[in-house]
Amino acid sequence: MTIKEKIDAALARQQAILDASKAAGNEALTAEEQKSFDDLTAEINALKVQEAERARVSAINEACRSF
């Protein structure tokens, strides 16, 4: 699974949490739902950092090949 696919999957899980809470008639997330949502946000942020680092390394490698 690519980093983008992992990000997309985590975003889909976040949306599922929001949809389930709304379907249950809740105006706000429960503490458990909020923790899950926050954990997914942290996962997404970490994956975005990893994606940016890979892009940076790739750019460096490409620059080195042109010397």
C-alpha positions as CSV (number, residue, x, y, z in Angstrom):
1,M,0.0,0.0,0.0
2,T,1.4,3.4,-1.0
3,I,1.6,6.3,1.4
4,K,-1.2,8.1,-0.5
5,E,-3.3,5.0,-0.2
6,K,-2.7,4.9,3.5
7,I,-3.6,8.5,3.9
8,D,-6.7,8.0,1.8
9,A,-7.7,5.0,4.0
10,A,-7.2,7.0,7.2
11,L,-9.2,9.9,5.8
12,A,-12.0,7.4,4.9
13,R,-11.9,6.0,8.5
14,Q,-12.2,9.6,9.8
15,Q,-15.2,10.2,7.6
16,A,-16.8,6.9,8.8
17,I,-16.4,8.0,12.4
18,L,-18.1,11.3,11.6
19,D,-20.9,9.6,9.6
20,A,-21.6,7.1,12.3
21,S,-21.7,9.8,15.0
22,K,-24.1,11.9,12.9
23,A,-26.3,8.9,12.1
24,A,-26.5,8.2,15.8
25,G,-27.9,11.7,16.2
26,N,-24.9,13.0,18.1
27,E,-24.0,16.7,17.9
28,A,-20.4,15.9,19.0
29,L,-18.1,13.0,19.0
30,T,-17.9,10.8,22.1
31,A,-14.6,10.7,23.9
32,E,-13.8,7.4,22.3
33,E,-14.7,8.7,18.8
34,Q,-12.7,11.8,19.4
35,K,-9.6,9.8,20.4
36,S,-9.9,7.6,17.4
37,F,-10.3,10.7,15.1
38,D,-7.3,12.4,16.7
39,D,-5.2,9.2,16.4
40,L,-6.1,9.1,12.7
41,T,-5.1,12.8,12.4
42,A,-1.7,12.0,13.9
43,E,-1.3,9.1,11.6
44,I,-2.2,11.2,8.5
45,N,0.2,13.9,9.6
46,A,3.0,11.4,10.1
47,L,2.3,9.9,6.7
48,K,2.4,13.3,5.1
49,V,5.8,14.0,6.7
50,Q,7.1,10.6,5.4
51,E,5.7,11.4,1.9
52,A,7.5,14.8,1.9
53,E,10.8,13.2,3.1
54,R,10.6,10.6,0.4
55,A,10.0,13.3,-2.2
56,R,13.0,15.3,-0.8
57,V,15.3,12.2,-0.9
58,S,14.1,11.5,-4.5
59,A,14.9,15.0,-5.6
60,I,18.4,14.8,-4.0
61,N,19.1,11.5,-5.7
62,E,17.9,12.9,-9.0
63,A,20.2,16.0,-8.6
64,C,23.1,13.8,-7.8
65,R,22.6,11.7,-10.9
66,S,22.9,14.8,-13.1
67,F,26.5,15.5,-11.9
